[in-house]
């Protein structure tokens, strides 16, 4: 009877990892600046690269 009781106790003893918080004081500035940086990239960097690529194309109208 002791062996089955030990088996049951060892089966239920599992380690629960603590939940990681995304917003820590170390990475909070990056999380809050990410949307602004993404908008800057979308509306400034992408059009510049796109127009640079289009400048090498020839279109006859």
Biopython code that builds the backbone (N, CA, C, O; Angstrom):
import numpy as np
from Bio.PDB.StructureBuilder import StructureBuilder

atoms = [
    (1, "UNK", "N", (0.822, -1.191, 0.000)),
    (1, "UNK", "CA", (0.000, 0.000, 0.000)),
    (1, "UNK", "C", (0.870, 1.262, 0.000)),
    (1, "UNK", "O", (0.488, 2.279, -0.578)),
    (2, "UNK", "N", (2.002, 1.198, 0.627)),
    (2, "UNK", "CA", (2.880, 2.356, 0.663)),
    (2, "UNK", "C", (3.460, 2.662, -0.715)),
    (2, "UNK", "O", (3.673, 3.825, -1.059)),
    (3, "UNK", "N", (3.711, 1.628, -1.496)),
    (3, "UNK", "CA", (4.280, 1.841, -2.824)),
    (3, "UNK", "C", (3.295, 2.563, -3.739)),
    (3, "UNK", "O", (3.695, 3.462, -4.479)),
    (4, "UNK", "N", (2.041, 2.196, -3.704)),
    (4, "UNK", "CA", (1.058, 2.869, -4.549)),
    (4, "UNK", "C", (0.843, 4.300, -4.085)),
    (4, "UNK", "O", (0.610, 5.191, -4.901)),
    (5, "UNK", "N", (0.920, 4.523, -2.780)),
    (5, "UNK", "CA", (0.752, 5.873, -2.261)),
    (5, "UNK", "C", (1.916, 6.761, -2.706)),
    (5, "UNK", "O", (1.707, 7.925, -3.045)),
    (6, "UNK", "N", (3.124, 6.228, -2.707)),
    (6, "UNK", "CA", (4.281, 6.986, -3.173)),
    (6, "UNK", "C", (4.172, 7.285, -4.662)),
    (6, "UNK", "O", (4.525, 8.375, -5.111)),
    (7, "UNK", "N", (3.686, 6.321, -5.417)),
    (7, "UNK", "CA", (3.535, 6.521, -6.853)),
    (7, "UNK", "C", (2.536, 7.626, -7.147)),
    (7, "UNK", "O", (2.745, 8.432, -8.053)),
    (8, "UNK", "N", (1.470, 7.666, -6.398)),
    (8, "UNK", "CA", (0.464, 8.710, -6.584)),
    (8, "UNK", "C", (1.036, 10.057, -6.200)),
    (8, "UNK", "O", (0.796, 11.045, -6.894)),
    (9, "UNK", "N", (1.788, 10.123, -5.111)),
    (9, "UNK", "CA", (2.368, 11.393, -4.672)),
    (9, "UNK", "C", (3.425, 11.893, -5.640)),
    (9, "UNK", "O", (3.496, 13.094, -5.900)),
    (10, "UNK", "N", (4.246, 11.003, -6.180)),
    (10, "UNK", "CA", (5.260, 11.463, -7.126)),
    (10, "UNK", "C", (4.634, 11.879, -8.453)),
    (10, "UNK", "O", (5.176, 12.736, -9.151)),
    (11, "UNK", "N", (3.517, 11.290, -8.801)),
    (11, "UNK", "CA", (2.860, 11.663, -10.047)),
    (11, "UNK", "C", (2.241, 13.052, -9.956)),
    (11, "UNK", "O", (2.152, 13.755, -10.962)),
    (12, "UNK", "N", (1.818, 13.450, -8.778)),
    (12, "UNK", "CA", (1.179, 14.756, -8.635)),
    (12, "UNK", "C", (2.174, 15.858, -8.294)),
    (12, "UNK", "O", (1.806, 17.033, -8.300)),
    (13, "UNK", "N", (3.410, 15.516, -8.000)),
    (13, "UNK", "CA", (4.419, 16.535, -7.701)),
    (13, "UNK", "C", (5.073, 16.988, -8.996)),
    (13, "UNK", "O", (6.075, 16.415, -9.423)),
    (14, "UNK", "N", (4.520, 17.995, -9.608)),
    (14, "UNK", "CA", (5.088, 18.549, -10.827)),
    (14, "UNK", "C", (5.401, 20.011, -10.586)),
    (14, "UNK", "O", (4.769, 20.678, -9.768)),
    (15, "UNK", "N", (6.382, 20.488, -11.312)),
    (15, "UNK", "CA", (6.847, 21.861, -11.140)),
    (15, "UNK", "C", (6.049, 22.787, -12.055)),
    (15, "UNK", "O", (6.005, 22.580, -13.268)),
    (16, "UNK", "N", (5.429, 23.790, -11.481)),
    (16, "UNK", "CA", (4.669, 24.764, -12.256)),
    (16, "UNK", "C", (5.560, 25.979, -12.485)),
    (16, "UNK", "O", (6.021, 26.613, -11.536)),
    (17, "UNK", "N", (5.794, 26.292, -13.748)),
    (17, "UNK", "CA", (6.618, 27.450, -14.070)),
    (17, "UNK", "C", (5.814, 28.725, -13.833)),
    (17, "UNK", "O", (4.632, 28.787, -14.170)),
    (18, "UNK", "N", (6.447, 29.732, -13.260)),
    (18, "UNK", "CA", (5.729, 30.996, -13.074)),
    (18, "UNK", "C", (5.478, 31.663, -14.421)),
    (18, "UNK", "O", (6.291, 31.567, -15.341)),
    (19, "UNK", "N", (4.347, 32.335, -14.518)),
    (19, "UNK", "CA", (3.975, 32.998, -15.763)),
    (19, "UNK", "C", (4.880, 34.204, -15.981)),
    (19, "UNK", "O", (5.057, 35.034, -15.089)),
    (20, "UNK", "N", (5.452, 34.289, -17.182)),
    (20, "UNK", "CA", (6.320, 35.414, -17.498)),
    (20, "UNK", "C", (5.473, 36.615, -17.883)),
    (20, "UNK", "O", (4.540, 36.507, -18.678)),
    (21, "UNK", "N", (5.806, 37.739, -17.317)),
    (21, "UNK", "CA", (5.102, 38.971, -17.609)),
    (21, "UNK", "C", (5.775, 39.652, -18.800)),
    (21, "UNK", "O", (6.994, 39.829, -18.800)),
    (22, "UNK", "N", (5.013, 40.028, -19.791)),
    (22, "UNK", "CA", (5.563, 40.648, -20.994)),
    (22, "UNK", "C", (6.034, 42.066, -20.699)),
    (22, "UNK", "O", (7.042, 42.515, -21.244)),
    (23, "UNK", "N", (5.326, 42.752, -19.859)),
    (23, "UNK", "CA", (5.626, 44.153, -19.591)),
    (23, "UNK", "C", (6.423, 44.271, -18.290)),
    (23, "UNK", "O", (5.857, 44.423, -17.208)),
    (24, "UNK", "N", (7.735, 44.197, -18.422)),
    (24, "UNK", "CA", (8.618, 44.375, -17.271)),
    (24, "UNK", "C", (9.257, 45.747, -17.371)),
    (24, "UNK", "O", (9.263, 46.341, -18.449)),
    (25, "UNK", "N", (9.790, 46.261, -16.289)),
    (25, "UNK", "CA", (10.438, 47.579, -16.365)),
    (25, "UNK", "C", (11.596, 47.623, -17.359)),
    (25, "UNK", "O", (11.928, 48.688, -17.881)),
    (26, "UNK", "N", (12.207, 46.476, -17.620)),
    (26, "UNK", "CA", (13.333, 46.447, -18.540)),
    (26, "UNK", "C", (12.893, 46.595, -19.993)),
    (26, "UNK", "O", (13.560, 47.279, -20.769)),
    (27, "UNK", "N", (11.775, 45.965, -20.376)),
    (27, "UNK", "CA", (11.359, 46.014, -21.779)),
    (27, "UNK", "C", (10.124, 46.876, -22.016)),
    (27, "UNK", "O", (9.614, 46.894, -23.136)),
    (28, "UNK", "N", (9.633, 47.578, -21.031)),
    (28, "UNK", "CA", (8.454, 48.430, -21.202)),
    (28, "UNK", "C", (8.659, 49.529, -22.244)),
    (28, "UNK", "O", (7.760, 49.760, -23.052)),
    (29, "UNK", "N", (9.809, 50.218, -22.260)),
    (29, "UNK", "CA", (9.980, 51.251, -23.294)),
    (29, "UNK", "C", (9.899, 50.697, -24.716)),
    (29, "UNK", "O", (9.357, 51.348, -25.609)),
    (30, "UNK", "N", (10.437, 49.498, -24.924)),
    (30, "UNK", "CA", (10.405, 48.903, -26.259)),
    (30, "UNK", "C", (8.990, 48.516, -26.659)),
    (30, "UNK", "O", (8.617, 48.638, -27.826)),
    (31, "UNK", "N", (8.211, 48.055, -25.711)),
    (31, "UNK", "CA", (6.830, 47.662, -26.006)),
    (31, "UNK", "C", (6.003, 48.892, -26.378)),
    (31, "UNK", "O", (5.183, 48.838, -27.295)),
    (32, "UNK", "N", (6.216, 49.989, -25.675)),
    (32, "UNK", "CA", (5.434, 51.194, -25.957)),
    (32, "UNK", "C", (5.911, 51.916, -27.219)),
    (32, "UNK", "O", (5.120, 52.604, -27.863)),
    (33, "UNK", "N", (7.176, 51.774, -27.581)),
    (33, "UNK", "CA", (7.689, 52.443, -28.775)),
    (33, "UNK", "C", (7.500, 51.620, -30.041)),
    (33, "UNK", "O", (7.642, 52.157, -31.140)),
    (34, "UNK", "N", (7.191, 50.369, -29.924)),
    (34, "UNK", "CA", (7.057, 49.487, -31.084)),
    (34, "UNK", "C", (5.985, 49.952, -32.076)),
    (34, "UNK", "O", (6.259, 49.959, -33.276)),
    (35, "UNK", "N", (4.783, 50.341, -31.641)),
    (35, "UNK", "CA", (3.789, 50.803, -32.628)),
    (35, "UNK", "C", (4.239, 52.056, -33.387)),
    (35, "UNK", "O", (4.011, 52.162, -34.592)),
    (36, "UNK", "N", (4.872, 52.997, -32.696)),
    (36, "UNK", "CA", (5.339, 54.208, -33.370)),
    (36, "UNK", "C", (6.438, 53.872, -34.369)),
    (36, "UNK", "O", (6.458, 54.403, -35.479)),
    (37, "UNK", "N", (7.337, 53.006, -33.980)),
    (37, "UNK", "CA", (8.412, 52.605, -34.895)),
    (37, "UNK", "C", (7.851, 51.879, -36.106)),
    (37, "UNK", "O", (8.317, 52.082, -37.227)),
    (38, "UNK", "N", (6.868, 51.048, -35.886)),
    (38, "UNK", "CA", (6.242, 50.323, -36.993)),
    (38, "UNK", "C", (5.566, 51.287, -37.973)),
    (38, "UNK", "O", (5.672, 51.108, -39.186)),
    (39, "UNK", "N", (4.880, 52.294, -37.463)),
    (39, "UNK", "CA", (4.246, 53.280, -38.345)),
    (39, "UNK", "C", (5.277, 54.093, -39.124)),
    (39, "UNK", "O", (5.064, 54.400, -40.296)),
    (40, "UNK", "N", (6.381, 54.439, -38.490)),
    (40, "UNK", "CA", (7.441, 55.164, -39.191)),
    (40, "UNK", "C", (7.994, 54.326, -40.324)),
    (40, "UNK", "O", (8.222, 54.834, -41.422)),
    (41, "UNK", "N", (8.211, 53.054, -40.068)),
    (41, "UNK", "CA", (8.742, 52.173, -41.104)),
    (41, "UNK", "C", (7.746, 52.038, -42.252)),
    (41, "UNK", "O", (8.128, 52.086, -43.421)),
    (42, "UNK", "N", (6.478, 51.871, -41.916)),
    (42, "UNK", "CA", (5.471, 51.671, -42.961)),
    (42, "UNK", "C", (5.323, 52.910, -43.838)),
    (42, "UNK", "O", (5.241, 52.796, -45.061)),
    (43, "UNK", "N", (5.286, 54.089, -43.228)),
    (43, "UNK", "CA", (4.965, 55.303, -43.994)),
    (43, "UNK", "C", (6.175, 56.096, -44.475)),
    (43, "UNK", "O", (5.993, 57.059, -45.221)),
    (44, "UNK", "N", (7.390, 55.748, -44.091)),
    (44, "UNK", "CA", (8.553, 56.482, -44.597)),
    (44, "UNK", "C", (9.568, 55.574, -45.274)),
    (44, "UNK", "O", (9.955, 55.825, -46.415)),
    (45, "UNK", "N", (9.995, 54.544, -44.602)),
    (45, "UNK", "CA", (11.060, 53.704, -45.145)),
    (45, "UNK", "C", (10.559, 52.892, -46.336)),
    (45, "UNK", "O", (11.249, 52.816, -47.352)),
    (46, "UNK", "N", (9.403, 52.298, -46.239)),
    (46, "UNK", "CA", (8.872, 51.498, -47.342)),
    (46, "UNK", "C", (8.672, 52.320, -48.621)),
    (46, "UNK", "O", (9.075, 51.853, -49.686)),
    (47, "UNK", "N", (8.081, 53.505, -48.576)),
    (47, "UNK", "CA", (7.949, 54.282, -49.823)),
    (47, "UNK", "C", (9.289, 54.698, -50.428)),
    (47, "UNK", "O", (9.419, 54.762, -51.650)),
    (48, "UNK", "N", (10.278, 54.978, -49.595)),
    (48, "UNK", "CA", (11.589, 55.351, -50.121)),
    (48, "UNK", "C", (12.206, 54.177, -50.864)),
    (48, "UNK", "O", (12.722, 54.342, -51.968)),
    (49, "UNK", "N", (12.156, 53.011, -50.275)),
    (49, "UNK", "CA", (12.715, 51.819, -50.929)),
    (49, "UNK", "C", (11.922, 51.479, -52.190)),
    (49, "UNK", "O", (12.500, 51.118, -53.215)),
    (50, "UNK", "N", (10.615, 51.594, -52.109)),
    (50, "UNK", "CA", (9.774, 51.304, -53.266)),
    (50, "UNK", "C", (10.061, 52.276, -54.417)),
    (50, "UNK", "O", (10.159, 51.840, -55.564)),
    (51, "UNK", "N", (10.196, 53.563, -54.147)),
    (51, "UNK", "CA", (10.487, 54.532, -55.211)),
    (51, "UNK", "C", (11.890, 54.340, -55.771)),
    (51, "UNK", "O", (12.118, 54.585, -56.956)),
    (52, "UNK", "N", (12.828, 53.908, -54.944)),
    (52, "UNK", "CA", (14.172, 53.610, -55.430)),
    (52, "UNK", "C", (14.141, 52.448, -56.419)),
    (52, "UNK", "O", (14.814, 52.493, -57.449)),
    (53, "UNK", "N", (13.378, 51.426, -56.118)),
    (53, "UNK", "CA", (13.254, 50.286, -57.026)),
    (53, "UNK", "C", (12.541, 50.699, -58.314)),
    (53, "UNK", "O", (12.942, 50.293, -59.404)),
    (54, "UNK", "N", (11.486, 51.505, -58.190)),
    (54, "UNK", "CA", (10.744, 51.947, -59.382)),
    (54, "UNK", "C", (11.580, 52.865, -60.263)),
    (54, "UNK", "O", (11.317, 52.945, -61.462)),
    (55, "UNK", "N", (12.572, 53.557, -59.725)),
    (55, "UNK", "CA", (13.367, 54.463, -60.531)),
    (55, "UNK", "C", (14.225, 53.746, -61.550)),
    (55, "UNK", "O", (14.683, 54.375, -62.504)),
    (56, "UNK", "N", (14.460, 52.469, -61.389)),
    (56, "UNK", "CA", (15.253, 51.695, -62.327)),
    (56, "UNK", "C", (14.403, 51.008, -63.400)),
    (56, "UNK", "O", (14.937, 50.283, -64.239)),
    (57, "UNK", "N", (13.116, 51.223, -63.380)),
    (57, "UNK", "CA", (12.243, 50.608, -64.354)),
    (57, "UNK", "C", (11.908, 51.608, -65.456)),
    (57, "UNK", "O", (11.833, 52.814, -65.224)),
    (58, "UNK", "N", (11.712, 51.085, -66.634)),
    (58, "UNK", "CA", (11.393, 51.946, -67.769)),
    (58, "UNK", "C", (9.976, 51.629, -68.260)),
    (58, "UNK", "O", (9.647, 50.475, -68.535)),
    (59, "UNK", "N", (9.165, 52.645, -68.362)),
    (59, "UNK", "CA", (7.782, 52.480, -68.810)),
    (59, "UNK", "C", (7.568, 53.421, -69.980)),
    (59, "UNK", "O", (7.849, 54.616, -69.886)),
    (60, "UNK", "N", (7.070, 52.880, -71.080)),
    (60, "UNK", "CA", (6.770, 53.715, -72.250)),
    (60, "UNK", "C", (5.258, 53.884, -72.353)),
    (60, "UNK", "O", (4.511, 52.913, -72.480)),
    (61, "UNK", "N", (4.840, 55.108, -72.297)),
    (61, "UNK", "CA", (3.408, 55.378, -72.302)),
    (61, "UNK", "C", (2.832, 55.628, -73.663)),
    (61, "UNK", "O", (1.631, 55.867, -73.791)),
]
sb = StructureBuilder()
sb.init_structure("model")
sb.init_model(0)
sb.init_chain("A")
sb.init_seg("    ")
for serial, (resi, resn, name, xyz) in enumerate(atoms, 1):
    if name == "N":
        sb.init_residue(resn, " ", resi, " ")
    sb.init_atom(name, np.array(xyz, "f"), 0.0, 1.0, " ", f" {name:<3s}", serial, name[0])
structure = sb.get_structure()
